[in-house]
Amino acid sequence: MPFPPQGRVPRIVFLDRETLAPAVTLKRPAFPHDWVEYERTAPDELMERARDADILILNKVRLDADAITRLPRLALVAVAATGTDCVDKAACAAAGIVVSNVRGYAKASVPEHTFALILALSRAIVPYAADVKAGAWQAAGQFCFHTHPIIDLHGRRLGIFGSGDLGQQVAGLGRAFGMEPVFAGRKGAGESRPGYRPFAEVIETADVLTLHCPLTPETRGLIGAAEFARMGRRPILVNTARGGLVDEEALIAALDAGQVAGAGIDVAMPEPPPADSAVMRLAHHPKAIVTPHVAWASIEAQQALADQLIANIEAFAAGRPVNVATP
């Protein structure tokens, strides 16, 4: 199908603009178009809003096969994120619809957030700040007090699951702190590839564990009760990747049993998590910090995402689609 369609101006519909901060500037594509945006879109609002769209922009709105078959004008789904699991890509491919995503925009933001969590946990920042607010400094009667253990990162082993751009950036930050970064091989693999350590060895010997891998059938439940039981170094565990990689119920038990010294969690499944979920119980655990999936969300990273999103749309309209996500 030629684009733009002859005889009409293409309609672009952004279904969940609220997933980007108000401070982010979202430029309009350079070609003539009709632009419509909604702050958020509920499942029962999807078809009414999307039915006349030639291009759909979405971040977390789900677009399944049934919806795709009922959108005959749709030519491009521009995902305002890297993950495209919210879109049935096979159905899009069958219908001749291109799916694009945004890549590499958070190379600084996610690693910095990862280390913010690591540092806050290793230095006991949150509990000490709470103690000061509660008057513990005055009650101590001296220049400092020691109610929470503090550990240095220097000389510690940093176990990294996922060796893409984010994992590599985290490794670089780890080296700057004097840590020893090691990349974990695949769980259950017979032998590790060059540059990787066996999965079990990383679990057993790392002082900090951080996840930067996608959620796939192979990685779902990557770290659970069996893995926590083997963590001989009482590590800090950080997950800024995807909910579902870690068994949060098992994580709570591991924190309570002293198998894990602390946990920093930025992701959940589903999002937002239910009020009675394990993730929300972790949010109230004294050895955990939970943030609301904002590791990616520095203003700089969001602006880079927005700029790349529009560039993807313009490239598609010019007949040169980029960042195409395949089934």
C-alpha positions, 0 to 999 in steps of 0.5 A, spaced: 500 500 500 502 506 498 504 511 503 501 516 504 494 514 501 492 518 495 487 523 496 487 523 503 491 526 509 494 520 513 491 520 520 496 519 526 493 517 533 497 517 539 494 512 544 497 514 551 501 520 550 501 520 558 507 515 558 511 521 556 513 526 561 509 533 560 516 536 559 518 532 553 517 536 546 514 531 541 515 534 534 510 533 529 512 529 523 514 534 517 509 531 512 502 533 511 498 529 516 492 529 521 494 528 529 490 526 534 493 524 541 490 521 548 493 521 554 491 514 556 486 509 552 483 503 556 481 497 552 474 498 551 476 505 547 481 502 543 477 501 537 473 507 537 480 511 537 484 507 532 479 505 527 481 511 522 488 511 524 494 510 518 499 510 523 498 508 531 503 511 536 503 507 543 507 505 548 503 500 553 496 500 550 495 492 547 494 491 540 492 484 539 490 480 533 483 481 533 484 489 533 489 489 528 484 485 523 479 491 524 483 496 522 484 496 515 487 503 514 493 501 519 500 502 515 504 503 521 505 501 529 510 506 532 512 503 539 514 509 543 519 504 547 524 498 545 519 493 548 514 491 543 510 485 546 504 489 547 503 488 539 501 482 536 507 483 531 505 476 527 498 479 526 501 485 523 506 482 519 500 478 516 496 484 514 502 488 511 503 493 517 510 495 519 512 495 527 517 500 529 520 501 536 525 506 539 532 503 541 538 505 545 535 512 548 536 510 555 544 508 555 545 513 560 539 513 564 538 505 566 545 504 568 545 510 572 538 508 575 541 501 576 547 504 580 543 509 584 539 503 587 546 499 588 549 505 592 542 507 596 542 499 598 550 498 599 550 505 603 544 504 607 541 511 604 534 510 605 534 507 612 539 512 615 535 518 612 529 516 615 533 515 622 535 522 621 528 525 620 526 520 626 531 524 631 536 518 632 542 523 631 540 527 637 538 521 641 545 518 639 549 524 643 555 523 638 557 525 631 555 519 628 551 512 629 551 505 626 544 502 626 545 500 619 551 496 615 555 500 610 559 496 605 564 499 599 563 497 592 570 497 591 573 490 590 566 487 589 564 482 584 558 485 579 554 479 576 550 482 570 545 478 566 544 481 559 550 483 555 547 488 550 548 496 551 545 497 558 549 491 561 555 493 557 554 500 560 553 498 567 559 494 567 563 500 565 560 504 571 562 498 575 569 498 573 569 505 575 567 503 582 573 498 582 568 492 581 569 486 578 564 485 572 562 478 570 557 476 565 552 470 566 552 465 561 545 462 559 541 458 565 542 451 564 547 451 558 552 446 558 558 451 557 559 458 557 561 462 551 567 466 551 567 472 555 561 469 560 561 465 566 557 460 568 550 462 570 551 458 577 558 461 578 555 468 578 549 466 582 554 463 587 560 468 587 557 475 586 556 481 591 551 485 586 546 482 581 543 486 576 538 484 570 539 487 563 535 482 559 529 481 556 523 477 558 522 471 554 520 464 555 527 462 557 528 468 562 521 468 565 523 466 573 530 466 571 531 468 579 527 464 584 528 460 590 533 455 588 537 461 585 536 465 592 538 458 596 545 458 592 547 466 593 553 465 598 555 472 598 548 475 600 548 479 594 544 486 593 539 484 587 537 489 582 532 488 577 531 494 572 529 490 566 522 486 566 517 484 571 517 476 571 525 475 571 525 475 578 520 471 583 518 476 588 515 472 593 521 468 593 525 474 593 521 476 600 523 470 603 530 470 601 530 477 604 527 475 610 532 469 611 538 473 609 540 470 603 540 477 599 542 483 603 538 488 599 533 489 593 532 494 588 526 493 583 524 498 578 519 493 574 513 489 575 508 484 572 503 487 571 504 495 571 502 498 576 502 492 580 496 490 585 496 493 592 496 486 595 502 484 590 509 481 592 512 487 589 508 492 593 510 488 599 517 489 597 516 496 597 514 496 604 520 491 606 526 495 610 531 491 605 528 493 599 527 499 594 521 499 589 521 505 584 515 505 578 519 503 572 522 510 571 529 507 570 529 509 563 525 516 564 531 521 565 528 527 561 534 526 556 532 519 555 525 521 554 527 527 549 531 522 545 526 517 545 521 522 542 525 525 537 527 517 534 519 516 535 518 521 530 524 520 525 521 513 525 515 515 522 518 520 517 522 514 515 516 510 514 513 515 510 519 516 506 518 509 504 525 507 508 522 504 514 527 503 520 527 500 527 523 495 524 521 489 529 519 483 526 515 477 529 
